[in-house]
Amino acid sequence: MAPGDLTDDEWFLIEPHLPLGERGPIPDLRRQFNGVMWRFRTGSPWRDLSS
């Protein structure tokens, strides 16, 4: 877990409010969510997100 990533308790509160994918749960949704939060927290461009 990287600095600034959601804790297990935070993820437990947020996950039920996120939509399901067209064919069920989205793989690595927590990782994607952390990436979006990092982007908005830092103001960095999308291209600076690590894969």
N, C-alpha and C positions, 0 to 999 in steps of 0.2 A: 504494500500500500504506500503510495506516494504522499508527501505532505499535502494537506488540503483535501485529500479524498474523503468521501463519506465514511463515517464509522458504521459498524454493523447496526447499531441502534438507529442512526439516521436513515440508513437504507431501508430498514424495516418499516419506518414511518412513511417513506416516499414511494416505495415500490407498488403498493396497492393502487396508487393514484395514476400510475403510468399506463398507457394503452397497451393492449396486446398487439402483436404483429398480425398480419393477415392469416398466417398459418399457425398461430400460437405464440408462445413467449419468444422474445427476441434474444438471440444468443449474445452474451457479453453486454447486456443492457447496462449493468452497473458501470462497466468500464467506459462505455460511450457517454453515459450521464456524467461521470467524473471528468471526461474530456471537455464536454460542453461547459460544465461549471468552471473548469480551469480557464477556458477561453474567455468567458465573461469576467472572471475574477481578475485576470491579468490584462485584458484588452489586446492580447496578441492576435495577429491574423491567423486564420484557419490553417494556412500552410505551415505554421510553426508547431502545430500539434504533432507529437510523436506517434508513430504507428504502433 
